Amino acid sequence: MKHIPIDEDICCNDVIQYIFDLNKLDIEIYQILKKIKKTRPQTLSKKLSRERSTIYRSLQKLNKVGLCTKKTNKIKTGGYYYTYEINNSEKIKKNLEHCIENWYKKMKDTLQEL
């Protein structure tokens, strides 16, 4: 986890970025997902002028930390494709609170050893 400058104003995206160790592109993709709710990696790749593999890595990271969900969609003629959709804000908030509480407990326990 990176250092959060407590003497400066911070926004929700700052907290999400620090807690989940996200980079600038991850946050940009997260913000786009918040607006459009659901998309395919190819769409994001074109929109952001980035390689599809780069977009996939960011989406996998967002999925891993619980900010979005990956869905498999079947094609009638055979095959499948993935879509990613943003998780609801209440689920994200609870996940963040859980991470913050765990971090706080670990820091308190560590201080006891001092």
Residue frames as a rotation matrix with the C-alpha (Angstrom) as fourth column:
MET 1
0.582 0.813 0.000 0.00
0.813 -0.582 0.000 0.00
0.000 0.000 -1.000 0.00
LYS 2
-0.247 -0.646 0.723 1.27
0.612 -0.682 -0.401 3.45
0.752 0.343 0.563 -0.89
HIS 3
-0.747 -0.091 -0.659 1.42
0.602 -0.513 -0.612 6.42
-0.282 -0.854 0.438 1.46
ILE 4
0.226 0.847 0.481 -1.76
0.846 -0.416 0.335 8.48
0.484 0.331 -0.810 1.66
PRO 5
-0.797 -0.538 0.275 -0.91
0.361 -0.789 -0.497 12.13
0.485 -0.297 0.823 2.33
ILE 6
-0.096 0.834 -0.544 -3.32
0.991 0.131 0.026 12.94
0.093 -0.537 -0.839 5.17
ASP 7
-0.381 -0.087 -0.921 -2.53
0.409 -0.909 -0.083 16.65
-0.829 -0.408 0.382 5.06
GLU 8
-0.930 0.108 -0.351 -4.05
-0.358 -0.479 0.801 16.93
-0.081 0.871 0.484 1.57
ASP 9
0.073 0.996 0.043 -7.61
-0.828 0.084 -0.554 16.55
-0.556 0.004 0.831 0.35
ILE 10
-0.943 -0.311 0.115 -8.29
-0.204 0.817 0.539 13.08
-0.262 0.485 -0.834 -0.93
CYS 11
-0.076 0.937 -0.342 -11.21
-0.997 -0.063 0.051 11.68
0.027 0.345 0.938 -2.91
CYS 12
0.629 0.427 0.649 -12.73
-0.493 0.865 -0.092 8.20
-0.601 -0.262 0.755 -3.17
ASN 13
0.920 -0.314 -0.237 -10.60
-0.069 0.465 -0.883 7.33
0.387 0.828 0.406 -6.18
ASP 14
0.024 -0.942 0.334 -7.47
-0.760 -0.234 -0.606 8.18
0.649 -0.240 -0.722 -4.16
VAL 15
0.024 0.056 0.998 -8.54
-0.888 0.459 -0.004 5.81
-0.458 -0.887 0.061 -1.40
ILE 16
0.901 0.356 0.246 -9.34
-0.194 0.840 -0.506 3.05
-0.387 0.408 0.827 -3.90
GLN 17
0.677 -0.703 -0.218 -6.02
-0.285 0.022 -0.958 3.60
0.679 0.711 -0.186 -5.65
TYR 18
-0.160 -0.794 0.586 -3.98
-0.900 -0.126 -0.416 3.47
0.404 -0.594 -0.695 -2.43
ILE 19
0.161 0.287 0.944 -5.77
-0.792 0.608 -0.049 0.56
-0.588 -0.740 0.325 -0.78
PHE 20
0.823 0.260 0.505 -5.80
0.036 0.864 -0.503 -1.69
-0.567 0.432 0.702 -3.84
ASP 21
-0.145 -0.984 -0.106 -2.42
0.007 -0.108 0.994 -0.49
-0.989 0.143 0.023 -5.19
LEU 22
0.548 0.448 0.706 -3.87
0.720 0.177 -0.671 0.52
-0.426 0.876 -0.226 -8.57
ASN 23
-0.642 -0.766 -0.023 -2.06
0.613 -0.532 0.584 2.50
-0.460 0.361 0.811 -11.23
LYS 24
-0.636 0.351 -0.687 -3.32
-0.399 -0.912 -0.097 5.43
-0.660 0.213 0.720 -13.29
LEU 25
-0.729 0.356 -0.584 -4.70
-0.519 0.268 0.812 3.21
0.445 0.895 -0.011 -16.09
ASP 26
-0.736 0.467 -0.490 -6.51
0.607 0.776 -0.173 0.95
0.299 -0.425 -0.854 -13.60
ILE 27
-0.520 0.532 -0.668 -8.26
0.369 -0.566 -0.737 3.99
-0.771 -0.630 0.098 -12.13
GLU 28
-0.680 0.245 -0.691 -9.08
-0.657 -0.623 0.426 5.34
-0.326 0.743 0.585 -15.59
ILE 29
-0.747 0.405 -0.527 -10.68
-0.084 0.730 0.679 2.02
0.659 0.551 -0.512 -16.55
TYR 30
-0.660 0.501 -0.559 -12.54
0.741 0.317 -0.591 1.91
-0.119 -0.805 -0.581 -13.22
GLN 31
-0.579 0.427 -0.694 -13.96
-0.122 -0.887 -0.445 5.39
-0.806 -0.173 0.566 -13.88
ILE 32
-0.702 0.322 -0.635 -15.08
-0.684 -0.057 0.727 4.40
0.198 0.945 0.260 -17.37
LEU 33
-0.738 0.417 -0.530 -16.73
0.367 0.908 0.204 1.26
0.566 -0.044 -0.823 -16.01
LYS 34
-0.682 0.494 -0.539 -18.55
0.462 -0.281 -0.841 3.37
-0.567 -0.823 -0.036 -13.41
LYS 35
-0.545 0.450 -0.707 -20.06
-0.601 -0.798 -0.045 5.43
-0.584 0.400 0.706 -16.23
ILE 36
-0.336 0.386 -0.859 -20.96
-0.866 0.231 0.443 2.70
0.369 0.893 0.256 -18.72
LYS 37
0.348 0.513 0.785 -21.57
-0.876 0.477 0.077 -0.12
-0.334 -0.714 0.615 -16.19
LYS 38
0.432 -0.134 0.892 -20.61
0.135 0.987 0.083 -2.97
-0.892 0.085 0.445 -18.56
THR 39
0.578 -0.278 -0.767 -18.15
-0.792 -0.416 -0.446 -3.37
-0.195 0.866 -0.461 -21.45
ARG 40
0.915 -0.379 0.137 -15.87
0.403 0.872 -0.279 -5.65
-0.014 0.310 0.950 -23.41
PRO 41
0.239 -0.915 -0.326 -12.08
0.431 -0.201 0.880 -5.32
-0.870 -0.350 0.346 -23.21
GLN 42
-0.324 -0.346 0.881 -11.90
0.944 -0.050 0.327 -4.63
-0.070 0.937 0.343 -26.96
THR 43
0.593 0.631 0.500 -14.12
0.633 -0.749 0.195 -1.57
0.498 0.201 -0.844 -26.52
LEU 44
0.874 -0.324 -0.364 -11.86
0.130 -0.565 0.815 -0.19
-0.469 -0.759 -0.452 -23.80
SER 45
-0.041 -0.938 0.343 -8.80
0.709 0.215 0.672 -0.95
-0.704 0.271 0.657 -25.90
LYS 46
-0.112 0.082 0.990 -10.12
0.910 -0.392 0.135 1.18
0.399 0.916 -0.031 -28.75
LYS 47
0.816 0.550 0.177 -11.40
0.424 -0.779 0.463 3.93
0.392 -0.302 -0.869 -26.47
LEU 48
0.825 -0.533 -0.188 -8.09
-0.056 -0.409 0.911 4.27
-0.562 -0.741 -0.368 -24.61
SER 49
0.740 -0.550 -0.387 -5.81
-0.499 -0.064 -0.864 3.49
0.450 0.833 -0.322 -27.58
ARG 50
-0.086 -0.723 0.686 -4.08
-0.936 0.295 0.194 0.75
-0.343 -0.625 -0.702 -25.60
GLU 51
-0.689 -0.230 -0.687 -3.17
-0.486 0.850 0.204 -2.84
0.537 0.475 -0.697 -26.35
ARG 52
0.374 0.905 -0.202 -5.90
-0.485 0.376 0.789 -5.32
0.791 -0.197 0.580 -25.49
SER 53
0.131 -0.398 -0.908 -3.48
0.597 0.763 -0.248 -7.29
0.791 -0.509 0.338 -23.27
THR 54
-0.878 -0.434 0.202 -2.81
0.153 -0.655 -0.740 -4.13
0.454 -0.619 0.641 -21.22
ILE 55
-0.272 0.879 0.392 -6.55
-0.802 -0.432 0.411 -3.58
0.531 -0.203 0.823 -20.79
TYR 56
0.449 0.412 -0.793 -7.02
-0.024 0.892 0.451 -7.24
0.893 -0.183 0.410 -19.78
ARG 57
-0.430 -0.691 -0.581 -4.34
0.609 0.253 -0.752 -6.92
0.666 -0.677 0.312 -17.08
SER 58
-0.891 0.142 0.431 -6.03
-0.351 -0.818 -0.456 -3.87
0.288 -0.558 0.778 -15.59
LEU 59
0.091 0.994 -0.067 -9.46
-0.771 0.113 0.627 -5.51
0.630 -0.005 0.777 -15.75
GLN 60
0.216 -0.083 -0.973 -8.08
0.328 0.945 -0.008 -8.63
0.920 -0.317 0.231 -14.07
LYS 61
-0.818 -0.552 -0.161 -6.63
0.368 -0.287 -0.885 -6.48
0.442 -0.783 0.438 -11.30
LEU 62
-0.614 0.671 0.415 -9.95
-0.729 -0.684 0.028 -4.65
0.303 -0.285 0.909 -10.84
ASN 63
0.341 0.734 -0.587 -11.75
-0.427 0.677 0.599 -7.99
0.837 0.047 0.545 -10.77
LYS 64
-0.180 -0.530 -0.829 -9.30
0.491 0.681 -0.543 -9.45
0.852 -0.505 0.137 -8.25
VAL 65
-0.970 -0.236 -0.063 -9.81
0.177 -0.503 -0.846 -6.59
0.168 -0.831 0.530 -5.78
GLY 66
-0.448 0.876 -0.177 -13.60
0.823 0.328 -0.463 -6.71
-0.348 -0.354 -0.868 -6.16
LEU 67
-0.582 0.224 -0.782 -14.26
-0.195 -0.972 -0.133 -3.53
-0.789 0.075 0.609 -8.12
CYS 68
-0.091 0.575 -0.813 -15.72
-0.995 -0.078 0.056 -5.33
-0.031 0.814 0.580 -11.13
THR 69
0.116 0.237 0.965 -17.03
-0.251 0.947 -0.202 -8.72
-0.961 -0.219 0.169 -12.19
LYS 70
-0.733 -0.396 -0.553 -16.03
-0.649 0.161 0.744 -10.78
-0.206 0.904 -0.375 -15.21
LYS 71
0.245 0.875 0.418 -18.89
-0.435 0.485 -0.759 -12.47
-0.866 0.004 0.500 -17.10
THR 72
-0.860 -0.437 0.265 -18.61
-0.008 0.530 0.848 -15.15
-0.511 0.727 -0.459 -19.76
ASN 73
0.135 0.900 -0.415 -21.05
-0.632 -0.244 -0.735 -14.73
-0.763 0.361 0.536 -22.66
LYS 74
-0.331 -0.194 0.923 -21.73
0.396 0.860 0.323 -17.53
-0.856 0.473 -0.208 -25.13
ILE 75
-0.513 0.138 -0.847 -21.99
-0.766 -0.518 0.380 -16.93
-0.386 0.844 0.371 -28.85
LYS 76
0.454 0.839 0.301 -24.82
-0.590 0.536 -0.603 -18.89
-0.667 0.096 0.738 -30.53
THR 77
0.812 -0.164 -0.560 -22.59
-0.471 0.382 -0.795 -20.00
0.345 0.909 0.233 -33.41
GLY 78
0.652 -0.598 -0.467 -19.93
0.676 0.737 0.000 -21.23
0.344 -0.316 0.884 -30.99
GLY 79
-0.393 -0.885 0.250 -17.35
0.541 -0.442 -0.715 -19.65
0.744 -0.146 0.653 -28.77
TYR 80
0.545 0.505 -0.669 -17.59
0.839 -0.323 0.439 -17.06
0.006 -0.800 -0.600 -26.06
TYR 81
-0.177 -0.598 0.782 -16.46
0.308 -0.788 -0.533 -13.58
0.935 0.146 0.324 -25.05
TYR 82
-0.329 -0.032 -0.944 -15.99
0.944 -0.007 -0.329 -11.74
0.004 -0.999 0.033 -21.77
THR 83
0.229 0.324 0.918 -17.65
0.164 -0.942 0.292 -8.63
0.959 0.083 -0.269 -20.46
TYR 84
-0.664 -0.437 -0.606 -16.72
0.696 -0.066 -0.715 -6.74
0.272 -0.897 0.348 -17.34
GLU 85
0.244 0.770 0.590 -19.17
0.274 -0.638 0.719 -4.83
0.930 -0.014 -0.367 -15.22
ILE 86
-0.572 -0.450 0.686 -18.73
-0.412 -0.565 -0.715 -2.59
0.710 -0.691 0.138 -12.24
ASN 87
-0.496 0.404 -0.768 -19.82
0.775 0.606 -0.182 -3.95
0.392 -0.685 -0.614 -8.87
ASN 88
0.534 0.758 0.374 -22.43
0.463 -0.632 0.621 -1.96
0.707 -0.158 -0.689 -7.00
SER 89
-0.023 -0.602 0.798 -21.10
-0.311 -0.754 -0.578 0.85
0.950 -0.261 -0.170 -4.85
GLU 90
0.632 0.301 0.714 -22.32
-0.762 0.070 0.644 -0.71
0.144 -0.951 0.274 -1.60
LYS 91
0.945 -0.324 -0.034 -20.32
0.326 0.944 0.048 -3.89
0.016 -0.056 0.998 -2.26
ILE 92
0.212 -0.900 0.382 -17.23
0.444 -0.259 -0.858 -1.83
0.871 0.351 0.345 -3.12
LYS 93
0.181 -0.075 0.981 -17.66
-0.647 -0.760 0.061 0.29
0.741 -0.645 -0.186 0.01
LYS 94
0.899 0.188 0.396 -17.94
-0.428 0.569 0.702 -2.78
-0.093 -0.801 0.592 2.26
ASN 95
0.723 -0.690 -0.016 -14.85
0.619 0.658 -0.429 -4.27
0.307 0.300 0.903 0.63
LEU 96
0.031 -0.704 0.710 -12.90
0.059 -0.708 -0.704 -1.05
0.998 0.064 0.020 1.23
GLU 97
0.448 0.206 0.870 -14.07
-0.794 -0.356 0.493 -0.85
0.412 -0.911 0.004 4.85
HIS 98
0.995 -0.087 0.039 -12.98
0.065 0.917 0.394 -4.45
-0.071 -0.390 0.918 5.40
CYS 99
0.385 -0.908 0.168 -9.51
0.659 0.143 -0.739 -3.73
0.646 0.395 0.653 3.96
ILE 100
0.018 -0.342 0.939 -9.13
-0.349 -0.882 -0.315 -0.59
0.937 -0.323 -0.135 6.07
GLU 101
0.729 0.323 0.604 -10.20
-0.669 0.153 0.727 -2.41
0.142 -0.934 0.327 9.24
ASN 102
0.888 -0.452 -0.086 -7.75
0.455 0.890 0.014 -5.26
0.070 -0.051 0.996 8.56
TRP 103
0.122 -0.869 0.480 -4.95
0.417 -0.394 -0.819 -2.79
0.901 0.300 0.314 7.89
TYR 104
0.226 0.040 0.973 -5.77
-0.658 -0.731 0.183 -0.87
0.718 -0.682 -0.139 11.09
LYS 105
0.954 0.156 0.254 -5.77
-0.294 0.641 0.709 -4.07
-0.053 -0.751 0.658 13.16
LYS 106
0.624 -0.781 -0.025 -2.41
0.697 0.571 -0.433 -5.14
0.353 0.252 0.901 11.72
MET 107
-0.023 -0.633 0.774 -0.93
0.039 -0.774 -0.632 -1.72
0.999 0.016 0.043 12.50
LYS 108
0.507 0.275 0.817 -2.25
-0.765 -0.294 0.574 -1.81
0.398 -0.915 0.061 16.07
ASP 109
0.988 -0.153 0.013 -0.87
0.135 0.911 0.390 -5.34
-0.072 -0.384 0.921 16.57
THR 110
0.342 -0.912 0.224 2.49
0.656 0.061 -0.753 -4.29
0.673 0.405 0.619 15.16
LEU 111
0.088 -0.273 0.958 2.64
-0.396 -0.892 -0.218 -1.30
0.914 -0.360 -0.187 17.48
GLN 112
0.889 0.283 0.361 2.08
-0.442 0.316 0.840 -3.59
0.123 -0.905 0.406 20.46
GLU 113
0.746 -0.659 -0.098 5.35
0.651 0.752 -0.100 -5.31
0.140 0.011 0.990 19.59
LEU 114
0.389 -0.603 0.697 7.25
0.106 -0.722 -0.683 -2.01
0.915 0.339 -0.217 19.68
